Amino acid sequence: MDVRTVGALRIPEELRGALRAAEHVVVLTGAGVSAESGLSTFRDRQTGLWERFKPEDLATAGAFERDPALVWGWYEWRRAQIARALPNSAHTAIKALGERVRLMTLATQNVDDLHERAGSTVVHHLHGTVADPFCSGCGRPFQAPQQRRDASGEQLHLEPPRCSDCGARIRPGVVWFGEMLPRREWDIVERAAMDCDLFISVGTSALVYPAASLMRRAIARRVTTVQINLAHTELDSRITFVLRGPAGSILPELVKCVYPDQ
Ligand code: OAD
């Protein structure tokens, strides 16, 4: 079912019923959920970060070894953007949903903290967060440096700080291509995908594994699946309810029509 224009009456009744009856809802978010907060996605034409930057120059351990100042500076630039951004109505609606359903597991591929700032208390960050750098040598957590005023400039070269224990460079607290996801977070979310009776994917192209396998598992289990996205994805034909449009409008609408007193 593909619902292109969503208003209170266009959220299918079957979906409202499924949400009301759900015992365990998984919500998986991607860059699209933060787009209306002004943060760029990765793959959207013209505005996506990977349209302007090469992932192999910025998001791999090899890139950090070759040019640590470029990589550290780029993530500091993104951290500054995140600090200036505010949660939007999609983040707020997800928080409200979490308070109404029996059990919700919230997982994100985003390295921002907008779900937390909207009030969601347990957020499983599958790709780490820019706020938690750590030592590339001994793994010791490092207090993120005070935000620099000039960190608003794109591609700022900044020498990363050094670990006071082992002297190795501090690296951004994000998962790069070719790296393992944080074990504990992944285990929780993978189990949730195998246990839930409703899975909602919001603002993700569903292309990057292993996160992209979560929705596919829910589809394989034949539980109710919902995809909220501005554009189509390769999963569209296999999803129970495809809600096409901005997450910042659709999610509040969905929550409002299932829980009218919200
Ligand atoms: P993508 O940029 O791949 O996909 C963003 C999705 O959000 C697209 O399908 C858009 O159509 C959709 N979108 C954009 N604005 C939207 C809005 N307002 N409402 C609803 N949908 C909207 O981002 P991700 O799927 O999150 O990983 O990317 C996954 C991973 O790839 C990222 O975590 C990052 C990246 O490389 C690493 O850096 C390891």
Boltz pocket constraint, residues with backbone or C-beta under 6 A from the ligand:
constraints:
  - pocket:
      binder: B
      contacts: [[A, 29], [A, 30], [A, 31], [A, 32], [A, 33], [A, 35], [A, 36], [A, 41], [A, 42], [A, 43], [A, 44], [A, 48], [A, 59], [A, 109], [A, 110], [A, 127], [A, 175], [A, 176], [A, 177], [A, 202], [A, 203], [A, 204], [A, 205], [A, 206], [A, 207], [A, 208], [A, 228], [A, 229], [A, 230], [A, 231], [A, 232], [A, 233], [A, 245], [A, 246], [A, 247], [A, 248]]
      max_distance: 6.0
